[in-house]
């Protein structure tokens, strides 16, 4: 079994190297691991909205656009100093839109929000933004990635990862009613 011996011969040095790295990291040679990022999530009830043409109609033929927050990617950096501690979140938010049969234009604008809560889930800040999705030619689908940065201050000694960032579409009262009807409640 020459293959098995050569395989084992290649694995043994890798295992030894892995063990050395593990010991060195336990000794702090590579520094302390950064604290975890705060939680980031899309608000379930504010992740998707359907736009309808004016009037009472709410079937498929009345749909102008559907907009959805599809995904979020993020990373963070902590800043600890004498003035105060904070964590900076950098987010990439994927918005996707579908053009419906009642759409007349090639563009939809949608307000969205970013809110930050403390460990007790009290809202510390909320900010509104607007995403623009454009449809080229006869395209029925459009997507865009919005880049957003948030700085979350927290008291010295507090756990920055206990804070939370929520992202959602800023719905109108009429859109909230439509959503309730769609969900049967």
PyMOL commands that place a pseudoatom at each C-alpha (Angstrom):
pseudoatom trace, name=CA, resn=UNK, resi=1, chain=A, elem=C, hetatm=0, pos=[0.000, 0.000, 0.000]
pseudoatom trace, name=CA, resn=UNK, resi=2, chain=A, elem=C, hetatm=0, pos=[2.419, 2.708, -1.110]
pseudoatom trace, name=CA, resn=UNK, resi=3, chain=A, elem=C, hetatm=0, pos=[-0.417, 5.237, -1.440]
pseudoatom trace, name=CA, resn=UNK, resi=4, chain=A, elem=C, hetatm=0, pos=[-1.424, 4.820, 2.213]
pseudoatom trace, name=CA, resn=UNK, resi=5, chain=A, elem=C, hetatm=0, pos=[2.168, 5.267, 3.406]
pseudoatom trace, name=CA, resn=UNK, resi=6, chain=A, elem=C, hetatm=0, pos=[2.772, 8.373, 1.330]
pseudoatom trace, name=CA, resn=UNK, resi=7, chain=A, elem=C, hetatm=0, pos=[-0.569, 9.775, 2.502]
pseudoatom trace, name=CA, resn=UNK, resi=8, chain=A, elem=C, hetatm=0, pos=[0.338, 9.161, 6.141]
pseudoatom trace, name=CA, resn=UNK, resi=9, chain=A, elem=C, hetatm=0, pos=[3.764, 10.645, 5.553]
pseudoatom trace, name=CA, resn=UNK, resi=10, chain=A, elem=C, hetatm=0, pos=[2.172, 13.871, 4.318]
pseudoatom trace, name=CA, resn=UNK, resi=11, chain=A, elem=C, hetatm=0, pos=[-0.374, 14.065, 7.125]
pseudoatom trace, name=CA, resn=UNK, resi=12, chain=A, elem=C, hetatm=0, pos=[2.027, 13.620, 10.078]
pseudoatom trace, name=CA, resn=UNK, resi=13, chain=A, elem=C, hetatm=0, pos=[3.931, 16.920, 9.480]
pseudoatom trace, name=CA, resn=UNK, resi=14, chain=A, elem=C, hetatm=0, pos=[0.624, 18.768, 8.988]
pseudoatom trace, name=CA, resn=UNK, resi=15, chain=A, elem=C, hetatm=0, pos=[-0.722, 17.385, 12.259]
pseudoatom trace, name=CA, resn=UNK, resi=16, chain=A, elem=C, hetatm=0, pos=[2.461, 18.418, 14.058]
pseudoatom trace, name=CA, resn=UNK, resi=17, chain=A, elem=C, hetatm=0, pos=[2.272, 21.917, 12.569]
pseudoatom trace, name=CA, resn=UNK, resi=18, chain=A, elem=C, hetatm=0, pos=[-1.389, 22.170, 13.587]
pseudoatom trace, name=CA, resn=UNK, resi=19, chain=A, elem=C, hetatm=0, pos=[-0.551, 21.132, 17.157]
pseudoatom trace, name=CA, resn=UNK, resi=20, chain=A, elem=C, hetatm=0, pos=[2.220, 23.760, 17.369]
pseudoatom trace, name=CA, resn=UNK, resi=21, chain=A, elem=C, hetatm=0, pos=[-0.131, 26.490, 16.072]
pseudoatom trace, name=CA, resn=UNK, resi=22, chain=A, elem=C, hetatm=0, pos=[-2.783, 25.458, 18.588]
pseudoatom trace, name=CA, resn=UNK, resi=23, chain=A, elem=C, hetatm=0, pos=[-0.266, 25.652, 21.458]
pseudoatom trace, name=CA, resn=UNK, resi=24, chain=A, elem=C, hetatm=0, pos=[1.070, 29.017, 20.311]
pseudoatom trace, name=CA, resn=UNK, resi=25, chain=A, elem=C, hetatm=0, pos=[-2.403, 30.497, 19.979]
pseudoatom trace, name=CA, resn=UNK, resi=26, chain=A, elem=C, hetatm=0, pos=[-3.276, 29.199, 23.475]
pseudoatom trace, name=CA, resn=UNK, resi=27, chain=A, elem=C, hetatm=0, pos=[-0.210, 31.022, 24.793]
pseudoatom trace, name=CA, resn=UNK, resi=28, chain=A, elem=C, hetatm=0, pos=[-1.418, 34.271, 23.249]
pseudoatom trace, name=CA, resn=UNK, resi=29, chain=A, elem=C, hetatm=0, pos=[1.324, 34.558, 20.625]
pseudoatom trace, name=CA, resn=UNK, resi=30, chain=A, elem=C, hetatm=0, pos=[-1.268, 35.443, 17.975]
pseudoatom trace, name=CA, resn=UNK, resi=31, chain=A, elem=C, hetatm=0, pos=[-3.103, 37.843, 20.300]
pseudoatom trace, name=CA, resn=UNK, resi=32, chain=A, elem=C, hetatm=0, pos=[-6.571, 37.660, 21.753]
pseudoatom trace, name=CA, resn=UNK, resi=33, chain=A, elem=C, hetatm=0, pos=[-9.428, 36.795, 19.462]
pseudoatom trace, name=CA, resn=UNK, resi=34, chain=A, elem=C, hetatm=0, pos=[-11.598, 39.820, 18.709]
pseudoatom trace, name=CA, resn=UNK, resi=35, chain=A, elem=C, hetatm=0, pos=[-14.989, 39.919, 20.403]
pseudoatom trace, name=CA, resn=UNK, resi=36, chain=A, elem=C, hetatm=0, pos=[-17.883, 38.645, 18.296]
pseudoatom trace, name=CA, resn=UNK, resi=37, chain=A, elem=C, hetatm=0, pos=[-19.841, 41.112, 16.187]
pseudoatom trace, name=CA, resn=UNK, resi=38, chain=A, elem=C, hetatm=0, pos=[-23.232, 42.362, 17.340]
pseudoatom trace, name=CA, resn=UNK, resi=39, chain=A, elem=C, hetatm=0, pos=[-26.147, 40.408, 15.920]
pseudoatom trace, name=CA, resn=UNK, resi=40, chain=A, elem=C, hetatm=0, pos=[-27.487, 41.649, 12.587]
pseudoatom trace, name=CA, resn=UNK, resi=41, chain=A, elem=C, hetatm=0, pos=[-30.833, 40.529, 11.238]
pseudoatom trace, name=CA, resn=UNK, resi=42, chain=A, elem=C, hetatm=0, pos=[-33.597, 41.346, 8.781]
pseudoatom trace, name=CA, resn=UNK, resi=43, chain=A, elem=C, hetatm=0, pos=[-36.920, 42.031, 10.497]
pseudoatom trace, name=CA, resn=UNK, resi=44, chain=A, elem=C, hetatm=0, pos=[-39.199, 39.249, 9.311]
pseudoatom trace, name=CA, resn=UNK, resi=45, chain=A, elem=C, hetatm=0, pos=[-42.333, 41.411, 9.074]
pseudoatom trace, name=CA, resn=UNK, resi=46, chain=A, elem=C, hetatm=0, pos=[-40.384, 44.129, 7.197]
pseudoatom trace, name=CA, resn=UNK, resi=47, chain=A, elem=C, hetatm=0, pos=[-38.378, 42.108, 4.678]
pseudoatom trace, name=CA, resn=UNK, resi=48, chain=A, elem=C, hetatm=0, pos=[-40.792, 42.106, 1.731]
pseudoatom trace, name=CA, resn=UNK, resi=49, chain=A, elem=C, hetatm=0, pos=[-43.406, 44.456, 0.289]
pseudoatom trace, name=CA, resn=UNK, resi=50, chain=A, elem=C, hetatm=0, pos=[-45.752, 44.400, -2.701]
pseudoatom trace, name=CA, resn=UNK, resi=51, chain=A, elem=C, hetatm=0, pos=[-46.688, 47.609, -4.514]
pseudoatom trace, name=CA, resn=UNK, resi=52, chain=A, elem=C, hetatm=0, pos=[-50.070, 47.781, -6.246]
pseudoatom trace, name=CA, resn=UNK, resi=53, chain=A, elem=C, hetatm=0, pos=[-51.484, 50.195, -8.806]
pseudoatom trace, name=CA, resn=UNK, resi=54, chain=A, elem=C, hetatm=0, pos=[-53.815, 52.815, -7.298]
pseudoatom trace, name=CA, resn=UNK, resi=55, chain=A, elem=C, hetatm=0, pos=[-57.278, 51.542, -6.476]
pseudoatom trace, name=CA, resn=UNK, resi=56, chain=A, elem=C, hetatm=0, pos=[-58.815, 48.729, -4.467]
pseudoatom trace, name=CA, resn=UNK, resi=57, chain=A, elem=C, hetatm=0, pos=[-57.509, 45.824, -6.596]
pseudoatom trace, name=CA, resn=UNK, resi=58, chain=A, elem=C, hetatm=0, pos=[-55.077, 43.466, -4.869]
pseudoatom trace, name=CA, resn=UNK, resi=59, chain=A, elem=C, hetatm=0, pos=[-54.718, 40.510, -7.241]
pseudoatom trace, name=CA, resn=UNK, resi=60, chain=A, elem=C, hetatm=0, pos=[-51.735, 39.564, -9.416]
pseudoatom trace, name=CA, resn=UNK, resi=61, chain=A, elem=C, hetatm=0, pos=[-52.784, 41.858, -12.266]
pseudoatom trace, name=CA, resn=UNK, resi=62, chain=A, elem=C, hetatm=0, pos=[-52.615, 44.857, -9.899]
pseudoatom trace, name=CA, resn=UNK, resi=63, chain=A, elem=C, hetatm=0, pos=[-48.985, 44.266, -8.808]
pseudoatom trace, name=CA, resn=UNK, resi=64, chain=A, elem=C, hetatm=0, pos=[-46.522, 46.944, -9.921]
pseudoatom trace, name=CA, resn=UNK, resi=65, chain=A, elem=C, hetatm=0, pos=[-43.443, 45.833, -7.955]
pseudoatom trace, name=CA, resn=UNK, resi=66, chain=A, elem=C, hetatm=0, pos=[-42.335, 43.455, -5.248]
pseudoatom trace, name=CA, resn=UNK, resi=67, chain=A, elem=C, hetatm=0, pos=[-39.265, 44.443, -3.249]
pseudoatom trace, name=CA, resn=UNK, resi=68, chain=A, elem=C, hetatm=0, pos=[-37.395, 42.203, -0.822]
pseudoatom trace, name=CA, resn=UNK, resi=69, chain=A, elem=C, hetatm=0, pos=[-34.334, 42.342, 1.371]
pseudoatom trace, name=CA, resn=UNK, resi=70, chain=A, elem=C, hetatm=0, pos=[-32.792, 39.051, 0.361]
pseudoatom trace, name=CA, resn=UNK, resi=71, chain=A, elem=C, hetatm=0, pos=[-29.566, 38.850, 2.370]
pseudoatom trace, name=CA, resn=UNK, resi=72, chain=A, elem=C, hetatm=0, pos=[-27.079, 40.720, 4.545]
pseudoatom trace, name=CA, resn=UNK, resi=73, chain=A, elem=C, hetatm=0, pos=[-23.328, 40.240, 4.828]
pseudoatom trace, name=CA, resn=UNK, resi=74, chain=A, elem=C, hetatm=0, pos=[-21.441, 42.101, 7.532]
pseudoatom trace, name=CA, resn=UNK, resi=75, chain=A, elem=C, hetatm=0, pos=[-18.202, 42.480, 9.439]
pseudoatom trace, name=CA, resn=UNK, resi=76, chain=A, elem=C, hetatm=0, pos=[-17.177, 44.571, 12.391]
pseudoatom trace, name=CA, resn=UNK, resi=77, chain=A, elem=C, hetatm=0, pos=[-14.226, 46.260, 14.081]
pseudoatom trace, name=CA, resn=UNK, resi=78, chain=A, elem=C, hetatm=0, pos=[-14.014, 47.235, 17.734]
pseudoatom trace, name=CA, resn=UNK, resi=79, chain=A, elem=C, hetatm=0, pos=[-12.430, 50.445, 19.019]
pseudoatom trace, name=CA, resn=UNK, resi=80, chain=A, elem=C, hetatm=0, pos=[-11.562, 50.497, 22.714]
pseudoatom trace, name=CA, resn=UNK, resi=81, chain=A, elem=C, hetatm=0, pos=[-10.159, 53.764, 24.077]
pseudoatom trace, name=CA, resn=UNK, resi=82, chain=A, elem=C, hetatm=0, pos=[-10.295, 56.181, 27.034]
pseudoatom trace, name=CA, resn=UNK, resi=83, chain=A, elem=C, hetatm=0, pos=[-13.181, 58.157, 25.536]
pseudoatom trace, name=CA, resn=UNK, resi=84, chain=A, elem=C, hetatm=0, pos=[-15.477, 55.149, 25.168]
pseudoatom trace, name=CA, resn=UNK, resi=85, chain=A, elem=C, hetatm=0, pos=[-15.876, 51.847, 23.410]
pseudoatom trace, name=CA, resn=UNK, resi=86, chain=A, elem=C, hetatm=0, pos=[-17.644, 51.287, 20.120]
pseudoatom trace, name=CA, resn=UNK, resi=87, chain=A, elem=C, hetatm=0, pos=[-18.028, 48.768, 17.366]
pseudoatom trace, name=CA, resn=UNK, resi=88, chain=A, elem=C, hetatm=0, pos=[-18.295, 49.681, 13.700]
pseudoatom trace, name=CA, resn=UNK, resi=89, chain=A, elem=C, hetatm=0, pos=[-20.503, 47.432, 11.584]
pseudoatom trace, name=CA, resn=UNK, resi=90, chain=A, elem=C, hetatm=0, pos=[-20.077, 47.392, 7.817]
pseudoatom trace, name=CA, resn=UNK, resi=91, chain=A, elem=C, hetatm=0, pos=[-23.073, 45.867, 6.062]
pseudoatom trace, name=CA, resn=UNK, resi=92, chain=A, elem=C, hetatm=0, pos=[-23.811, 44.849, 2.488]
pseudoatom trace, name=CA, resn=UNK, resi=93, chain=A, elem=C, hetatm=0, pos=[-27.575, 44.537, 2.029]
pseudoatom trace, name=CA, resn=UNK, resi=94, chain=A, elem=C, hetatm=0, pos=[-28.949, 42.722, -1.030]
pseudoatom trace, name=CA, resn=UNK, resi=95, chain=A, elem=C, hetatm=0, pos=[-32.240, 44.133, -2.345]
pseudoatom trace, name=CA, resn=UNK, resi=96, chain=A, elem=C, hetatm=0, pos=[-34.149, 42.313, -5.079]
pseudoatom trace, name=CA, resn=UNK, resi=97, chain=A, elem=C, hetatm=0, pos=[-37.182, 43.642, -6.977]
pseudoatom trace, name=CA, resn=UNK, resi=98, chain=A, elem=C, hetatm=0, pos=[-39.619, 42.047, -9.415]
pseudoatom trace, name=CA, resn=UNK, resi=99, chain=A, elem=C, hetatm=0, pos=[-41.622, 44.084, -11.890]
pseudoatom trace, name=CA, resn=UNK, resi=100, chain=A, elem=C, hetatm=0, pos=[-45.291, 43.114, -11.950]
pseudoatom trace, name=CA, resn=UNK, resi=101, chain=A, elem=C, hetatm=0, pos=[-47.840, 43.216, -14.789]
pseudoatom trace, name=CA, resn=UNK, resi=102, chain=A, elem=C, hetatm=0, pos=[-49.183, 46.642, -13.702]
pseudoatom trace, name=CA, resn=UNK, resi=103, chain=A, elem=C, hetatm=0, pos=[-45.757, 48.335, -13.639]
pseudoatom trace, name=CA, resn=UNK, resi=104, chain=A, elem=C, hetatm=0, pos=[-45.491, 51.379, -15.865]
pseudoatom trace, name=CA, resn=UNK, resi=105, chain=A, elem=C, hetatm=0, pos=[-41.979, 52.570, -15.115]
pseudoatom trace, name=CA, resn=UNK, resi=106, chain=A, elem=C, hetatm=0, pos=[-38.532, 51.099, -14.981]
pseudoatom trace, name=CA, resn=UNK, resi=107, chain=A, elem=C, hetatm=0, pos=[-37.610, 52.202, -11.485]
pseudoatom trace, name=CA, resn=UNK, resi=108, chain=A, elem=C, hetatm=0, pos=[-38.798, 51.698, -7.915]
pseudoatom trace, name=CA, resn=UNK, resi=109, chain=A, elem=C, hetatm=0, pos=[-37.616, 53.555, -4.805]
pseudoatom trace, name=CA, resn=UNK, resi=110, chain=A, elem=C, hetatm=0, pos=[-38.044, 51.940, -1.416]
pseudoatom trace, name=CA, resn=UNK, resi=111, chain=A, elem=C, hetatm=0, pos=[-37.298, 53.436, 1.993]
pseudoatom trace, name=CA, resn=UNK, resi=112, chain=A, elem=C, hetatm=0, pos=[-35.584, 51.118, 4.441]
pseudoatom trace, name=CA, resn=UNK, resi=113, chain=A, elem=C, hetatm=0, pos=[-34.302, 51.489, 7.968]
pseudoatom trace, name=CA, resn=UNK, resi=114, chain=A, elem=C, hetatm=0, pos=[-31.465, 50.450, 10.186]
pseudoatom trace, name=CA, resn=UNK, resi=115, chain=A, elem=C, hetatm=0, pos=[-32.156, 50.320, 13.924]
pseudoatom trace, name=CA, resn=UNK, resi=116, chain=A, elem=C, hetatm=0, pos=[-29.820, 49.527, 16.810]
pseudoatom trace, name=CA, resn=UNK, resi=117, chain=A, elem=C, hetatm=0, pos=[-30.972, 48.088, 20.136]
pseudoatom trace, name=CA, resn=UNK, resi=118, chain=A, elem=C, hetatm=0, pos=[-29.156, 47.710, 23.435]
pseudoatom trace, name=CA, resn=UNK, resi=119, chain=A, elem=C, hetatm=0, pos=[-28.936, 44.411, 25.367]
pseudoatom trace, name=CA, resn=UNK, resi=120, chain=A, elem=C, hetatm=0, pos=[-32.430, 45.097, 26.819]
pseudoatom trace, name=CA, resn=UNK, resi=121, chain=A, elem=C, hetatm=0, pos=[-33.767, 45.500, 23.236]
pseudoatom trace, name=CA, resn=UNK, resi=122, chain=A, elem=C, hetatm=0, pos=[-34.497, 49.204, 23.679]
pseudoatom trace, name=CA, resn=UNK, resi=123, chain=A, elem=C, hetatm=0, pos=[-34.073, 51.121, 20.427]
pseudoatom trace, name=CA, resn=UNK, resi=124, chain=A, elem=C, hetatm=0, pos=[-31.026, 53.391, 20.667]
pseudoatom trace, name=CA, resn=UNK, resi=125, chain=A, elem=C, hetatm=0, pos=[-31.114, 54.736, 17.112]
pseudoatom trace, name=CA, resn=UNK, resi=126, chain=A, elem=C, hetatm=0, pos=[-33.077, 54.355, 13.895]
pseudoatom trace, name=CA, resn=UNK, resi=127, chain=A, elem=C, hetatm=0, pos=[-32.106, 55.856, 10.572]
pseudoatom trace, name=CA, resn=UNK, resi=128, chain=A, elem=C, hetatm=0, pos=[-33.953, 55.854, 7.229]
pseudoatom trace, name=CA, resn=UNK, resi=129, chain=A, elem=C, hetatm=0, pos=[-32.372, 55.349, 3.819]
pseudoatom trace, name=CA, resn=UNK, resi=130, chain=A, elem=C, hetatm=0, pos=[-33.734, 54.908, 0.295]
pseudoatom trace, name=CA, resn=UNK, resi=131, chain=A, elem=C, hetatm=0, pos=[-32.740, 52.165, -2.130]
pseudoatom trace, name=CA, resn=UNK, resi=132, chain=A, elem=C, hetatm=0, pos=[-33.334, 52.651, -5.865]
pseudoatom trace, name=CA, resn=UNK, resi=133, chain=A, elem=C, hetatm=0, pos=[-33.835, 49.609, -8.084]
pseudoatom trace, name=CA, resn=UNK, resi=134, chain=A, elem=C, hetatm=0, pos=[-33.825, 50.162, -11.840]
pseudoatom trace, name=CA, resn=UNK, resi=135, chain=A, elem=C, hetatm=0, pos=[-35.019, 47.778, -14.534]
pseudoatom trace, name=CA, resn=UNK, resi=136, chain=A, elem=C, hetatm=0, pos=[-33.111, 47.889, -17.796]
pseudoatom trace, name=CA, resn=UNK, resi=137, chain=A, elem=C, hetatm=0, pos=[-35.142, 47.445, -20.968]
pseudoatom trace, name=CA, resn=UNK, resi=138, chain=A, elem=C, hetatm=0, pos=[-37.765, 44.739, -20.529]
pseudoatom trace, name=CA, resn=UNK, resi=139, chain=A, elem=C, hetatm=0, pos=[-36.097, 43.180, -17.493]
pseudoatom trace, name=CA, resn=UNK, resi=140, chain=A, elem=C, hetatm=0, pos=[-38.513, 41.937, -14.846]
pseudoatom trace, name=CA, resn=UNK, resi=141, chain=A, elem=C, hetatm=0, pos=[-35.893, 41.580, -12.108]
pseudoatom trace, name=CA, resn=UNK, resi=142, chain=A, elem=C, hetatm=0, pos=[-33.446, 44.021, -10.587]
pseudoatom trace, name=CA, resn=UNK, resi=143, chain=A, elem=C, hetatm=0, pos=[-31.052, 43.813, -7.687]
pseudoatom trace, name=CA, resn=UNK, resi=144, chain=A, elem=C, hetatm=0, pos=[-28.654, 46.107, -5.913]
pseudoatom trace, name=CA, resn=UNK, resi=145, chain=A, elem=C, hetatm=0, pos=[-26.308, 45.864, -2.950]
pseudoatom trace, name=CA, resn=UNK, resi=146, chain=A, elem=C, hetatm=0, pos=[-26.392, 48.811, -0.564]
pseudoatom trace, name=CA, resn=UNK, resi=147, chain=A, elem=C, hetatm=0, pos=[-23.336, 49.446, 1.597]
pseudoatom trace, name=CA, resn=UNK, resi=148, chain=A, elem=C, hetatm=0, pos=[-24.026, 50.779, 5.058]
pseudoatom trace, name=CA, resn=UNK, resi=149, chain=A, elem=C, hetatm=0, pos=[-21.807, 51.557, 8.054]
pseudoatom trace, name=CA, resn=UNK, resi=150, chain=A, elem=C, hetatm=0, pos=[-23.031, 51.832, 11.647]
pseudoatom trace, name=CA, resn=UNK, resi=151, chain=A, elem=C, hetatm=0, pos=[-21.101, 52.804, 14.744]
pseudoatom trace, name=CA, resn=UNK, resi=152, chain=A, elem=C, hetatm=0, pos=[-22.513, 51.459, 17.990]
pseudoatom trace, name=CA, resn=UNK, resi=153, chain=A, elem=C, hetatm=0, pos=[-21.124, 53.075, 21.170]
pseudoatom trace, name=CA, resn=UNK, resi=154, chain=A, elem=C, hetatm=0, pos=[-21.295, 51.107, 24.410]
pseudoatom trace, name=CA, resn=UNK, resi=155, chain=A, elem=C, hetatm=0, pos=[-20.076, 51.639, 27.977]
pseudoatom trace, name=CA, resn=UNK, resi=156, chain=A, elem=C, hetatm=0, pos=[-16.579, 50.459, 28.953]
pseudoatom trace, name=CA, resn=UNK, resi=157, chain=A, elem=C, hetatm=0, pos=[-16.661, 46.867, 30.099]
pseudoatom trace, name=CA, resn=UNK, resi=158, chain=A, elem=C, hetatm=0, pos=[-19.999, 46.160, 28.394]
pseudoatom trace, name=CA, resn=UNK, resi=159, chain=A, elem=C, hetatm=0, pos=[-20.423, 43.357, 25.870]
pseudoatom trace, name=CA, resn=UNK, resi=160, chain=A, elem=C, hetatm=0, pos=[-20.626, 44.936, 22.408]
pseudoatom trace, name=CA, resn=UNK, resi=161, chain=A, elem=C, hetatm=0, pos=[-21.920, 41.690, 20.938]
pseudoatom trace, name=CA, resn=UNK, resi=162, chain=A, elem=C, hetatm=0, pos=[-25.082, 42.011, 23.091]
pseudoatom trace, name=CA, resn=UNK, resi=163, chain=A, elem=C, hetatm=0, pos=[-26.250, 44.911, 20.916]
pseudoatom trace, name=CA, resn=UNK, resi=164, chain=A, elem=C, hetatm=0, pos=[-28.314, 44.192, 17.821]
pseudoatom trace, name=CA, resn=UNK, resi=165, chain=A, elem=C, hetatm=0, pos=[-28.809, 45.798, 14.415]
pseudoatom trace, name=CA, resn=UNK, resi=166, chain=A, elem=C, hetatm=0, pos=[-32.133, 45.347, 12.621]
pseudoatom trace, name=CA, resn=UNK, resi=167, chain=A, elem=C, hetatm=0, pos=[-32.630, 46.064, 8.927]
pseudoatom trace, name=CA, resn=UNK, resi=168, chain=A, elem=C, hetatm=0, pos=[-36.084, 46.337, 7.338]
pseudoatom trace, name=CA, resn=UNK, resi=169, chain=A, elem=C, hetatm=0, pos=[-38.241, 47.976, 4.697]
pseudoatom trace, name=CA, resn=UNK, resi=170, chain=A, elem=C, hetatm=0, pos=[-40.070, 51.064, 5.962]
pseudoatom trace, name=CA, resn=UNK, resi=171, chain=A, elem=C, hetatm=0, pos=[-43.678, 50.116, 5.243]
pseudoatom trace, name=CA, resn=UNK, resi=172, chain=A, elem=C, hetatm=0, pos=[-46.597, 52.543, 4.955]
pseudoatom trace, name=CA, resn=UNK, resi=173, chain=A, elem=C, hetatm=0, pos=[-49.798, 51.915, 6.956]
pseudoatom trace, name=CA, resn=UNK, resi=174, chain=A, elem=C, hetatm=0, pos=[-51.461, 50.673, 3.739]
pseudoatom trace, name=CA, resn=UNK, resi=175, chain=A, elem=C, hetatm=0, pos=[-48.605, 48.235, 3.070]
pseudoatom trace, name=CA, resn=UNK, resi=176, chain=A, elem=C, hetatm=0, pos=[-48.876, 46.965, 6.651]
pseudoatom trace, name=CA, resn=UNK, resi=177, chain=A, elem=C, hetatm=0, pos=[-52.596, 46.319, 6.090]
pseudoatom trace, name=CA, resn=UNK, resi=178, chain=A, elem=C, hetatm=0, pos=[-51.848, 44.464, 2.837]
pseudoatom trace, name=CA, resn=UNK, resi=179, chain=A, elem=C, hetatm=0, pos=[-49.251, 42.375, 4.662]
pseudoatom trace, name=CA, resn=UNK, resi=180, chain=A, elem=C, hetatm=0, pos=[-51.738, 41.480, 7.407]
pseudoatom trace, name=CA, resn=UNK, resi=181, chain=A, elem=C, hetatm=0, pos=[-54.298, 40.434, 4.760]
pseudoatom trace, name=CA, resn=UNK, resi=182, chain=A, elem=C, hetatm=0, pos=[-51.694, 38.304, 2.938]
pseudoatom trace, name=CA, resn=UNK, resi=183, chain=A, elem=C, hetatm=0, pos=[-50.771, 36.538, 6.176]
pseudoatom trace, name=CA, resn=UNK, resi=184, chain=A, elem=C, hetatm=0, pos=[-54.401, 36.028, 7.143]
pseudoatom trace, name=CA, resn=UNK, resi=185, chain=A, elem=C, hetatm=0, pos=[-54.308, 38.167, 10.259]
for i in range(1, 185): cmd.bond("trace and resi %d" % i, "trace and resi %d" % (i + 1))
show_as sticks, trace
zoom trace
